[in-house]
Amino acid sequence: MKKFFLFAAAVVAAMTVNAKVVDLTTVGTSIDQWTVGEATLNASESNPDGGKYVYDIKGGVASESYIKAEPNVVFQIKNGSDKAKAFVVYPGKCYEFGGKNGILIIKNTQAGEAIVLTVAAKGSTAANFKDEADAFPVNAVAVTADLTCPAKGSDGADEQGYVWKQIEYTAMGGEVQIKEFAGGYRIKAIQVGELQGVENTKVSEKAIKVFENGQLVIIKNGVRYNAIGVQL
């Protein structure tokens, strides 16, 4: 079995330079710029004049929502039974997963790319992106140590009561899936980008990072690892 070397400091030191940012406060500014899959509009909960569109889903049906201009970023939710208020679209503001079954899908990532999410817990239950079963994230490694977001109304909240936090991952390439396991959350920005191309930069006392044939290699105590910490 290959050994893993967790090098969060290396990834932080190499933050993105050519990042693509999906800023939900500026894209998808009207509901007709969104696709909402198999979901059904909950008319009694929605407030179009206030820019709030609430959707329900049927049990067992996965609904995939996305901004038409950003097809590689998918908001998927599936529930074993019917789920009222499964998700909410706030055009030009944020997207809200109504519960713990929401999966963020980011397609066509490159190995070693940093993924940074700007998220906040939806309500009075803290959001938690830590999977005790270790099935999520898919094709990514968490860099952020604390994967919880404080409940609405906690210290540091904005004027609406939300405590926004950035959570960082390193992509392994391909389709990345990230899931939250507690009370649902809001998301307003997604950053995906390449690691900074600076050769031979020291990242700790005994570790350096170099580029070999266009690939990032971490060398620690004479052992070589790739960009996601797998021993070469």
C-alpha positions as semicolon CSV with decimal commas, in nm:
position;residue;x (nm);y (nm);z (nm)
1;M;0,000;0,000;0,000
2;K;0,132;0,343;-0,086
3;K;0,212;0,575;0,202
4;F;0,052;0,917;0,235
5;F;0,225;1,233;0,350
6;L;-0,012;1,507;0,465
7;F;0,145;1,839;0,377
8;A;-0,118;2,106;0,442
9;A;0,155;2,365;0,493
10;A;0,290;2,290;0,146
11;V;-0,047;2,340;-0,015
12;V;-0,117;2,660;0,176
13;A;0,225;2,793;0,084
14;A;0,152;2,720;-0,281
15;M;-0,188;2,891;-0,303
16;T;-0,353;2,933;-0,637
17;V;-0,254;3,194;-0,893
18;N;-0,458;3,105;-1,201
19;A;-0,775;3,031;-1,009
20;K;-1,122;3,025;-1,159
21;V;-1,373;3,172;-0,917
22;V;-1,743;3,093;-0,939
23;D;-1,882;3,386;-0,741
24;L;-2,250;3,323;-0,672
25;T;-2,296;3,687;-0,580
26;T;-2,225;3,788;-0,941
27;V;-2,318;3,490;-1,163
28;G;-2,662;3,343;-1,216
29;T;-2,825;3,670;-1,122
30;S;-3,171;3,560;-1,239
31;I;-3,350;3,227;-1,200
32;D;-3,366;3,167;-1,575
33;Q;-2,985;3,137;-1,570
34;W;-3,016;2,825;-1,351
35;T;-3,112;2,463;-1,428
36;V;-3,289;2,282;-1,144
37;G;-3,322;1,923;-1,270
38;E;-3,613;1,715;-1,138
39;A;-3,694;1,949;-0,849
40;T;-4,036;2,110;-0,807
41;L;-4,082;2,474;-0,717
42;N;-4,233;2,516;-0,371
43;A;-4,458;2,814;-0,443
44;S;-4,567;2,868;-0,082
45;E;-4,206;2,897;0,038
46;S;-4,065;3,092;-0,257
47;N;-4,049;3,470;-0,281
48;P;-3,956;3,569;-0,638
49;D;-3,980;3,940;-0,556
50;G;-3,721;3,883;-0,284
51;G;-3,502;3,663;-0,504
52;K;-3,576;3,337;-0,322
53;Y;-3,672;3,015;-0,504
54;V;-3,736;2,708;-0,289
55;Y;-3,745;2,357;-0,441
56;D;-3,871;2,017;-0,325
57;I;-3,756;1,676;-0,448
58;K;-3,918;1,333;-0,466
59;G;-3,768;1,048;-0,267
60;G;-3,490;0,861;-0,442
61;V;-3,458;1,112;-0,726
62;A;-3,130;1,301;-0,746
63;S;-3,183;1,659;-0,857
64;E;-2,885;1,835;-1,009
65;S;-2,889;2,214;-1,012
66;Y;-2,634;2,434;-1,180
67;I;-2,575;2,774;-1,336
68;K;-2,602;2,742;-1,712
69;A;-2,278;2,936;-1,757
70;E;-2,097;2,703;-1,514
71;P;-2,192;2,345;-1,615
72;N;-1,885;2,198;-1,441
73;V;-2,020;2,304;-1,101
74;V;-2,321;2,095;-0,997
75;F;-2,529;2,110;-0,679
76;Q;-2,676;1,764;-0,629
77;I;-2,922;1,650;-0,365
78;K;-3,089;1,313;-0,309
79;N;-3,312;1,192;-0,028
80;G;-3,463;0,853;0,055
81;S;-3,807;1,008;0,097
82;D;-3,974;1,324;-0,031
83;K;-3,778;1,628;0,081
84;A;-3,949;1,964;0,116
85;K;-3,722;2,268;0,084
86;A;-3,442;2,045;-0,042
87;F;-3,255;2,346;-0,175
88;V;-3,295;2,719;-0,231
89;V;-3,158;2,932;-0,513
90;Y;-3,090;3,296;-0,430
91;P;-2,992;3,433;-0,774
92;G;-2,695;3,666;-0,747
93;K;-2,645;3,582;-0,379
94;C;-2,586;3,218;-0,282
95;Y;-2,714;2,862;-0,305
96;E;-2,850;2,674;-0,004
97;F;-2,861;2,299;0,059
98;G;-3,168;2,235;0,272
99;G;-3,020;1,938;0,455
100;K;-2,733;1,698;0,496
101;N;-2,774;1,511;0,167
102;G;-2,635;1,783;-0,057
103;I;-2,328;1,704;-0,269
104;L;-2,121;1,967;-0,446
105;I;-1,975;1,827;-0,770
106;I;-1,685;1,997;-0,946
107;K;-1,602;1,836;-1,280
108;N;-1,284;1,830;-1,488
109;T;-1,039;1,921;-1,212
110;Q;-0,664;1,869;-1,249
111;A;-0,455;1,680;-0,994
112;G;-0,301;1,921;-0,745
113;E;-0,548;2,202;-0,801
114;A;-0,666;2,384;-0,490
115;I;-1,042;2,404;-0,430
116;V;-1,160;2,670;-0,186
117;L;-1,527;2,693;-0,083
118;T;-1,684;2,991;0,093
119;V;-1,963;2,840;0,302
120;A;-2,181;2,897;0,608
121;A;-2,415;2,679;0,811
122;K;-2,776;2,713;0,697
123;G;-2,935;2,740;1,040
124;S;-2,905;2,660;1,409
125;T;-2,706;2,338;1,345
126;A;-2,337;2,369;1,261
127;A;-2,243;2,244;0,915
128;N;-1,991;1,958;0,909
129;F;-1,794;1,846;0,602
130;K;-1,609;1,568;0,788
131;D;-1,714;1,217;0,678
132;E;-1,651;0,964;0,953
133;A;-1,698;0,683;0,699
134;D;-1,423;0,833;0,480
135;A;-1,626;0,806;0,159
136;F;-1,617;1,184;0,100
137;P;-1,465;1,390;-0,039
138;V;-1,436;1,194;-0,363
139;N;-1,119;1,257;-0,565
140;A;-0,996;1,523;-0,323
141;V;-0,811;1,561;0,007
142;A;-0,914;1,812;0,273
143;V;-0,647;2,069;0,357
144;T;-0,851;2,258;0,617
145;A;-0,823;2,081;0,952
146;D;-1,151;2,203;1,101
147;L;-1,428;2,111;0,858
148;T;-1,715;2,253;1,064
149;C;-1,894;2,583;1,011
150;P;-2,048;2,758;1,314
151;A;-2,427;2,765;1,347
152;K;-2,619;3,069;1,235
153;G;-2,596;3,345;1,493
154;S;-2,254;3,243;1,626
155;D;-1,972;3,488;1,692
156;G;-1,841;3,650;1,377
157;A;-2,175;3,640;1,195
158;D;-2,266;3,886;0,920
159;E;-2,569;4,113;0,938
160;Q;-2,797;3,822;0,847
161;G;-2,649;3,594;1,111
162;Y;-2,431;3,375;0,885
163;V;-2,072;3,288;0,975
164;W;-1,885;3,249;0,646
165;K;-1,579;3,026;0,634
166;Q;-1,335;2,913;0,367
167;I;-1,272;2,538;0,342
168;E;-0,985;2,416;0,123
169;Y;-0,924;2,087;-0,058
170;T;-0,664;1,955;-0,300
171;A;-0,810;1,787;-0,607
172;M;-0,688;1,447;-0,724
173;G;-0,820;1,515;-1,073
174;G;-1,145;1,440;-1,254
175;E;-1,481;1,476;-1,083
176;V;-1,457;1,594;-0,722
177;Q;-1,753;1,540;-0,486
178;I;-1,782;1,719;-0,151
179;K;-2,062;1,645;0,097
180;E;-2,187;1,806;0,417
181;F;-2,313;1,575;0,694
182;A;-2,512;1,782;0,944
183;G;-2,766;2,060;0,900
184;G;-2,721;2,193;0,548
185;Y;-2,528;2,498;0,434
186;R;-2,506;2,804;0,213
187;I;-2,235;2,849;-0,046
188;K;-2,146;3,174;-0,221
189;A;-1,808;3,118;-0,386
190;I;-1,602;2,832;-0,532
191;Q;-1,238;2,880;-0,629
192;V;-1,054;2,623;-0,837
193;G;-0,699;2,680;-0,956
194;E;-0,350;2,552;-1,019
195;L;-0,076;2,547;-0,759
196;Q;0,169;2,832;-0,784
197;G;0,452;2,750;-1,024
198;V;0,753;2,836;-0,808
199;E;1,028;2,575;-0,824
200;N;1,232;2,452;-0,529
201;T;1,038;2,646;-0,267
202;K;1,094;2,528;0,089
203;V;0,767;2,429;0,257
204;S;0,905;2,301;0,589
205;E;1,241;2,235;0,751
206;K;1,285;1,900;0,580
207;A;1,054;1,928;0,278
208;I;1,089;2,098;-0,058
209;K;0,867;2,109;-0,363
210;V;1,003;2,087;-0,715
211;F;0,857;2,052;-1,062
212;E;0,962;1,747;-1,264
213;N;0,831;1,713;-1,619
214;G;0,558;1,964;-1,537
215;Q;0,441;1,777;-1,225
216;L;0,467;1,897;-0,867
217;V;0,681;1,667;-0,648
218;I;0,722;1,699;-0,271
219;I;1,051;1,568;-0,129
220;K;1,067;1,503;0,247
221;N;1,351;1,318;0,418
222;G;1,457;1,184;0,079
223;V;1,112;1,041;-0,002
224;R;0,920;1,174;-0,304
225;Y;0,542;1,239;-0,301
226;N;0,306;1,371;-0,566
227;A;0,084;1,679;-0,532
228;I;-0,181;1,496;-0,329
229;G;0,063;1,329;-0,090
230;V;0,094;0,983;-0,245
231;Q;0,443;0,834;-0,224
232;L;0,604;0,795;-0,565
